[in-house]
Amino acid sequence: MSHASAPWSRPSPPVQEPPRTRSLFYHRLAHADPRHRWWMPLVEGLILLAVLLLLTIGFFLIMVFAAPGRIEGDILAMDQLDPVVFFILFGSVVLMLPSALLARLVLGPRPLGLIFSVTGRIRWKWLFTCFVAAVAIYALINAIAVGLELAVGGRPVSLQPAPGFWWLMASVIFVVPLQCAAEEVVFRGYLAQTIGRWLKHPAWAILLPVPLFVLGHAYDIWGQASVGIMAVAMGIITWRTGGLEAAIALHAVNNMTVSLMAMVGLTDMNDTSGAPTDLIAVALINGGYVALVFWLVRRNRSVAVTRTIVLPPPPQPARLPELGHRPPRLAADASGLAAYVLDPATQRYLVLPPQYGPYSVRDGQGRYVGLLDTRTAHGAHAGHDDAPVPLPGGPSGGTPSEGTSRATGPAPQGTTPPSPSAAPQGTTPPPHGTTPPPSPPAGPGERDNTPTYTGRHDG
């Protein structure tokens, strides 16, 4: 009696493949946390607003009791060079920083420092470098502006320190940088990463937060246009440098420069109007700073601009379990009269007549379902090798059908399906005179009358 050749073979040693990685720009850092979900930025924003509202109410109550009689009516209409008003205006914005950090701490993504940079922390050395670069740009552009004004016949302006100069100086040194950092964390941090969670191209994360940032400044059209240019510049350098440090430095130097000039009478801090010519100076300052930062990033390779994450390994090829690990009811069956289809996804067996032979099984849509396991409890057809056997093809062709399968697929490459008259070794051939049911292959979308077998043994 001839027997079908066994399709089982000893698997080759697994090849250790290098881990798959993915590089994320700053606005896409929400994808660095595998537990982060698409809806979490929305809830994070609600938490941010709720915490900010509570902190703002508490802050103004404290200031009313700390400085009675100093805050009356619309605070924006008051003299912004008053040390108390100056502190309230800038200090109330600082409250955005703990609000944003608390909201991020609740919902992620983790670690918390991803809101600052791709490294998960503030890069203090890079922040200081950008601060020096911003000071240099502002000093150069303002020196050129003063020189041009004097060259056309302008007269030097005498410096007149404002009342409470040193209190104002303390606020400029300690409060203004925190105010700028708070705005950057919210507008170039939270909002940019929220948009980047859903939209991949960085232009969306750079441009969409600009209108909200502009509306937060009570200027006329030319003043808001200047703010818009600066917002775009800060969004670009945040994306290019992989963090908020460069944007915080530019924002802080700008606000500190304007405050210091107002404190000595070189500009009016209460003036909310602008002129078209202001856009030229703003464009030169921000354009020069962006170009300088880009140059510094290219020269300083230690400044990370992306974050590399390790992706989970791909699904392993499906394997038949060892004979001793099959469900007890099947392991105890030594008759050899049954062949079993293994569903790799659920590790469940389906009963099929033995004459269907050892070959791949596909469903009515031509998708790979499993492999006929014709081994007996004593290891027949496995060459007495109990090692796991890799399934040919793997389950990548589609999702196994639940509970039903049809033996319609071709035999695995390199194997010969047994003829109906030759039962697999260790099994009993079908009765004489009977004809086994045919098993023509079914292509994708084809439907045939081949019977399906739904008897399931779960052990």
C-alpha positions in Angstrom: 0.0 0.0 0.0 1.4 3.4 -1.0 1.2 6.3 1.4 1.2 10.0 0.8 4.4 11.8 1.5 4.4 13.7 4.7 4.1 17.5 4.4 5.6 18.0 7.8 9.3 19.1 8.0 11.6 20.4 10.7 11.4 24.2 10.8 14.5 26.1 10.1 16.0 28.2 12.9 14.2 31.5 13.3 16.0 34.5 11.8 16.5 37.4 14.2 15.3 40.4 12.3 16.2 43.9 13.5 13.4 45.7 15.2 11.2 47.9 13.1 11.4 51.6 14.0 9.5 54.8 13.1 10.7 58.5 13.3 8.2 61.0 14.6 8.4 64.8 14.2 7.4 67.0 17.1 3.8 67.5 16.0 3.3 63.7 15.7 4.6 62.8 19.2 1.1 61.6 20.4 1.8 58.5 18.4 4.9 57.7 20.5 2.6 56.5 23.3 0.9 53.2 22.2 -1.8 53.7 24.8 -2.8 57.1 23.5 -6.1 57.3 21.6 -7.5 59.8 19.1 -10.1 61.2 21.4 -7.7 62.0 24.3 -6.6 65.4 23.1 -10.2 66.6 23.1 -10.6 65.6 26.8 -7.2 67.0 27.5 -8.4 70.4 26.2 -11.4 70.4 28.4 -9.3 69.6 31.5 -6.9 72.4 30.5 -9.7 75.0 30.3 -11.4 73.8 33.5 -8.1 74.0 35.5 -7.2 77.4 33.9 -10.6 78.8 34.9 -10.2 77.7 38.5 -6.7 79.0 38.7 -7.6 82.3 37.2 -10.4 82.9 39.6 -8.2 82.1 42.5 -5.4 84.3 41.2 -7.6 87.4 40.8 -9.1 86.9 44.2 -5.6 86.9 45.7 -4.6 90.0 43.8 -7.7 91.9 44.8 -6.9 91.2 48.5 -3.1 91.8 48.0 -3.6 95.1 46.2 -6.9 96.6 47.3 -8.1 99.5 45.2 -5.5 99.0 42.4 -7.8 96.9 40.2 -10.9 98.6 39.1 -12.9 98.2 35.8 -11.3 96.8 32.7 -7.7 95.8 33.5 -6.8 96.1 29.8 -7.7 99.7 29.8 -5.4 100.5 32.7 -1.8 101.6 32.5 0.2 98.5 31.7 3.4 100.0 33.1 1.9 100.0 36.5 3.9 97.2 38.3 0.7 95.6 39.7 -1.2 95.7 36.4 1.9 94.4 34.6 2.3 91.5 37.0 -1.4 90.6 36.7 -1.5 90.7 32.9 1.6 88.5 32.5 1.1 86.4 35.6 -2.5 85.4 34.6 -1.1 84.0 31.3 1.5 82.0 33.3 -1.4 80.0 34.7 -1.8 78.3 31.3 1.5 76.4 32.0 0.4 74.4 35.0 -3.0 73.9 33.5 -1.6 72.4 30.3 0.9 70.2 32.2 -1.8 68.9 34.6 -4.1 68.0 31.7 -1.2 66.2 29.9 -0.3 64.4 33.1 -3.9 63.0 33.3 -4.3 61.7 29.7 -0.8 61.6 28.2 0.9 60.9 25.9 3.6 59.6 28.1 6.2 60.7 29.1 5.0 64.2 30.2 8.1 65.9 28.7 7.0 65.1 25.2 5.1 68.4 25.3 8.5 70.1 25.4 10.6 68.2 22.9 11.2 64.9 21.1 13.6 64.0 23.8 10.9 64.1 26.5 12.5 67.0 28.4 13.5 70.6 28.1 16.9 70.9 26.4 18.4 73.7 28.5 21.6 74.1 26.5 19.7 74.4 23.3 17.3 76.8 24.9 20.2 79.0 26.0 21.8 78.9 22.5 18.5 80.0 20.9 18.1 82.7 23.5 21.5 84.1 22.6 20.7 83.9 18.9 17.4 85.8 19.4 19.2 88.5 21.4 21.7 88.9 18.6 19.1 89.2 15.9 17.0 91.7 17.9 20.1 93.8 18.7 21.2 93.8 15.1 17.9 94.7 13.6 17.2 97.4 16.2 20.7 98.9 15.8 20.2 99.1 12.0 16.8 100.8 12.5 18.2 103.3 15.0 21.1 104.0 12.6 18.8 104.6 9.7 16.6 106.9 11.7 19.6 109.0 12.8 21.0 109.0 9.2 17.8 110.7 7.9 17.9 113.4 10.5 16.2 111.9 13.5 17.2 113.0 17.0 18.2 110.7 19.9 15.4 110.1 22.4 16.2 110.7 26.1 15.7 107.7 28.4 13.0 108.2 31.1 12.6 105.2 33.5 9.0 104.5 34.4 7.8 104.6 38.0 8.4 101.4 39.8 11.2 100.6 37.3 12.8 97.9 39.5 9.5 96.1 40.2 8.9 96.1 36.5 12.4 94.7 36.0 11.8 91.9 38.4 8.6 91.0 36.5 10.4 91.1 33.2 13.2 88.8 34.4 11.0 86.2 36.3 7.5 86.5 35.0 7.8 87.3 31.2 9.8 84.1 30.4 7.3 82.0 32.1 4.4 83.8 30.3 6.1 83.1 27.0 6.8 79.4 27.9 3.1 79.0 28.9 1.8 80.4 25.6 4.2 78.2 23.6 3.2 75.0 25.5 -0.4 75.7 24.7 -0.3 77.0 21.1 2.9 75.4 19.7 2.7 72.4 22.1 -0.8 71.2 22.9 -2.6 72.5 19.9 0.1 71.5 17.4 0.3 68.0 18.8 -3.5 67.7 18.9 -3.7 68.6 15.2 -0.7 66.3 14.5 -2.5 63.5 16.2 -5.0 63.5 13.3 -3.2 65.2 10.4 0.2 64.2 9.3 1.5 67.1 7.3 3.2 69.7 9.5 1.6 72.7 7.7 -1.7 71.9 9.5 0.0 71.9 12.9 1.9 75.1 12.1 -0.9 77.2 10.6 -4.2 76.1 12.3 -3.2 77.4 15.8 -2.2 80.9 14.4 -5.7 82.5 14.4 -6.3 81.5 18.0 -2.9 83.0 19.0 -3.6 86.2 17.1 -7.1 86.7 18.6 -5.5 86.5 22.1 -3.8 89.9 21.4 -5.8 93.1 21.4 -4.2 94.9 18.5 -5.4 96.5 15.3 -5.1 94.7 11.9 -1.4 95.6 11.5 -0.5 94.6 15.0 -2.3 91.3 14.6 -0.6 90.7 11.3 2.7 91.2 13.0 1.7 88.7 15.7 0.6 86.3 12.9 4.0 86.4 11.2 5.7 85.7 14.5 3.3 82.8 15.2 4.1 81.2 11.9 7.9 81.6 12.5 7.6 80.0 15.9 5.6 77.1 14.5 8.2 76.4 11.8 11.1 76.4 14.2 9.2 74.2 16.6 8.7 71.6 13.9 12.2 71.9 12.5 14.1 71.7 15.9 11.9 69.1 17.4 10.9 71.1 20.5 9.6 74.4 21.9 13.0 75.8 23.1 13.7 77.9 20.0 10.1 79.3 20.0 10.2 80.1 23.7 13.5 81.9 23.2 12.2 84.0 20.4 8.9 84.8 22.2 10.7 85.7 25.5 13.3 88.0 23.8 10.5 89.7 21.9 8.4 90.4 24.9 11.3 91.3 27.1 12.6 93.7 24.5 9.3 95.5 24.1 8.8 95.7 27.9 12.3 97.1 28.5 11.9 99.7 25.7 8.6 100.7 27.2 10.1 101.0 30.7 12.6 103.6 29.4 10.2 105.5 27.2 11.3 104.2 23.8 7.9 102.9 23.0 4.3 103.1 24.3 3.2 99.7 25.8 -0.4 100.8 26.0 -0.6 101.6 22.2 -2.5 98.8 20.4 -2.2 100.4 16.9 0.4 99.5 14.2 1.5 100.5 10.8 2.3 98.6 7.5 5.9 99.5 7.9 6.0 97.5 11.2 5.6 94.3 9.1 9.0 94.9 7.5 10.9 94.9 10.8 8.9 91.9 12.1 9.5 90.0 8.9 13.3 90.8 9.0 13.6 89.8 12.7 11.6 86.6 12.5 13.0 85.6 9.1 16.6 86.2 10.2 16.0 84.2 13.4 14.4 81.3 11.5 17.4 81.2 9.1 19.9 81.3 12.0 18.1 78.5 13.9 18.1 76.3 10.8 21.8 76.9 10.4 22.5 76.1 14.0 20.5 72.8 13.8 22.4 71.7 10.7 25.7 72.4 12.5 24.7 70.9 15.8 23.9 67.2 15.2 23.3 66.6 18.9 20.0 68.5 18.6 17.4 65.8 18.0 14.6 66.8 15.6 12.7 63.5 15.6 11.9 60.8 18.1 12.5 57.2 17.1 10.1 54.6 18.5 10.3 50.8 18.2 7.2 49.3 16.6 5.8 46.1 17.9 7.0 43.0 16.0 4.9 41.7 13.2 2.7 38.7 13.8 4.6 35.4 13.9 3.8 32.8 11.3 1.1 30.4 12.5 2.4 27.0 13.8 0.8 23.7 14.6 1.0 23.0 18.3 3.0 20.1 19.5 1.1 16.9 19.7 1.2 16.9 23.5 -0.3 20.3 23.6 -3.4 19.6 21.5 -6.8 19.6 23.2 -7.2 16.5 25.4 -10.1 15.1 23.5 -8.1 15.1 20.3 -4.9 14.0 21.9 -6.7 10.9 23.2 -8.0 10.0 19.7 -5.6 7.4 18.4 -8.0 5.9 15.8 -6.5 7.9 12.9 -10.0 8.2 11.4 -10.2 11.9 11.8 -8.2 14.8 10.4 -8.4 18.2 12.1 -8.2 21.7 10.7 -6.3 24.1 12.9 -7.5 27.7 13.0 -4.2 29.6 13.8 -6.0 32.6 15.2 -8.1 30.8 17.8 -6.2 27.5 18.2 -9.4 25.6 17.6 -9.9 22.4 15.6 -12.7 21.6 13.2 -13.5 18.0 12.3 -13.1 16.9 8.7 -13.1 13.5 7.0 -9.5 12.1 6.7 -9.7 11.7 2.9 -9.4 15.4 2.5 -5.7 14.9 3.0 -3.0 17.2 4.4 -3.2 20.5 2.5 -4.1 24.1 3.1 -7.7 25.0 3.7 -9.4 28.2 2.4 -12.8 29.6 2.9 -15.4 30.5 0.3 -13.6 33.7 -0.5 -10.3 32.1 -1.1 -8.8 33.3 2.1 -6.4 31.1 4.1 -8.0 29.4 7.1 -5.7 26.7 8.3 -3.9 23.4 7.7 -5.3 19.9 7.9 -3.5 18.2 10.8 -3.5 14.5 10.0 -1.2 13.5 12.8 -2.3 11.0 15.3 -1.6 10.9 18.9 1.4 8.8 18.2 3.0 11.2 15.7 2.1 9.6 12.5 2.7 11.7 9.4 5.0 13.9 11.4 8.0 11.7 11.1 7.7 11.2 14.9 8.8 14.8 15.2 6.9 16.6 17.9 8.5 20.0 17.2 6.1 22.8 16.1 5.7 22.9 12.3 5.3 26.3 10.5 2.1 26.7 8.5 2.7 27.3 4.8 1.7 30.7 3.6 0.7 32.1 7.0 -2.6 33.9 7.8 -1.8 37.0 6.0 -4.3 36.3 3.2 -7.2 37.2 5.4 -9.1 36.6 8.5 -10.1 33.0 9.3 -13.8 32.3 9.1 -15.4 31.8 12.5 -16.6 28.2 13.0 -16.8 27.1 9.3 -14.2 26.1 6.8 -14.1 24.5 3.4 -11.3 22.2 2.2 -11.0 23.9 -1.1 -7.4 25.1 -1.3 -4.5 23.6 -3.2 -1.9 21.4 -1.6 1.1 23.2 0.0 4.0 23.8 -2.4 6.3 20.8 -2.5 3.8 18.3 -1.2 1.5 15.8 -2.9 -2.1 15.4 -1.7 -3.0 11.8 -1.2 -5.2 10.1 -3.6 -8.7 9.1 -2.4 -7.6 5.5 -2.4 -4.6 6.0 -0.3 -5.4 7.0 3.3 -2.7 8.8 5.3 -0.3 6.6 7.2 -1.8 5.5 10.5 -5.4 6.0 9.3 -8.1 3.6 8.0 -8.9 4.0 4.3 -12.5 4.7 3.3 -14.8 1.7 2.7 -14.4 -0.1 -0.7 -16.6 1.3 -3.4 -17.0 4.8 -1.9 -15.9 7.9 -3.6 -14.4 10.7 -1.6 -16.0 14.1 -2.1 -14.2 16.3 -4.6 -12.3 19.4 -3.4 -11.9 21.8 -6.3 -10.1 25.1 -5.5 -12.4 28.1 -4.9 -11.1 31.4 -6.1 -11.9 34.7 -4.4 -15.6 35.4 -4.6 -16.4 32.0 -6.0 -19.2 30.0 -4.4 -19.6 26.2 -4.8 -21.6 23.4 -3.3 -18.8 21.9 -1.3 -20.2 21.0 2.1 -18.9 22.8 5.1 -18.1 21.2 8.4 -19.0 23.1 11.6 -18.2 20.5 14.2 -15.8 22.3 16.6 -13.7 20.7 19.3 -12.5 23.3 21.8 -11.0 20.7 24.2 
